[in-house]
């Protein structure tokens, strides 16, 4: 009887701790959910270092490979081997080995590709990876128990363990294998930190990866909407229900103590009533988190807007510096031909987005110019800059749209009024941008 009373106290305390811990995990998921909502999706061609959200189709970067367990052709895999040991209350599951590919993959959208370093733990949410688990296998590979447990003669577990974890090939207790892989053509959504992949490359590429410092990272097999759905599946239950679980655990533990020492409920009534402080404090913590998340989200969006506007200006400046070199190359062919001189004049006064079309027309009319390596290199760079300008401008307007929407809705409306935040105008092609190219020649 005494052991049952003690068990009641233990169960109550376990529920209390679990409620508080799950509540904390829910708050972390809420922060991730808001980061997803507040970050506009970047185009591959216009992504810049910093917090970046990309979505597209998985493509190979370092070739294809086979997943260790399922032997599926894929671009990335992560496989975990867990073993069970002990019995009764001492029974536990431990991670024996984790196998993963280290090569990045490419995410392709309609503007180009960007590198992504996937971080996936198939059996847990440690990595904020919301991916399907392609393989979930439980079996007993060997020993006397294995004779009765494993009936499939074509089972993959035994050969897999012999190759990757020989010490478990004849293990007599339960083995679990979890495997997740990304295949060519899979839709992928990623939120993470973009940084330079190889600074020694002539034109360094960006790679999006897990930000260990901030903990903001999410990868999902789908779209942003799907990622938000998965992040929020248990969010409400965790942040709103777990304080009640903690309260119930506390009350249960008190009842166990009453049973243990034979006290009357009236004697511990004040203590049980004081247990209400636990959910109250947790809900105050939740309210503070909601407020700070709203504030930080608006500041994040405003920083995104400022950054994207600076990126547009940077690309315009690059275009501004590039055009004179192109004009010099074209002028070599324009000394005696009136038509060519007119094209050069058009190039001088071209609007953003039009200079590339003019150059294509020039190159088609003059085969010698089309074969000029300097012209081709400069032409390719200009077309790339035009795409970057368009992508950055679109990203800016997406960020402005999110910002204006948030400051007009509750609870962000309260924060916006307190900080005197005003709506921001969308980016449009104004006179300053239209004159960016002619200013080179003035």
Helices and strands as residue ranges (DSSP letters): H 2-38, G 44-46, E 50-59, E 65-66, E 73-74, E 76-85, G 88-90, E 92-100, E 105-109, E 112-116, E 129-130, E 135-139, H 143-149, H 157-164, G 166-168, E 175-182, E 187-196, E 206-209, E 218-220, H 224-232, H 235-236, I 237-241, H 242-261, H 265-274, H 276-331, H 338-348, H 355-365, H 367-370, H 373-406, H 412-418, H 431-434, G 438-440
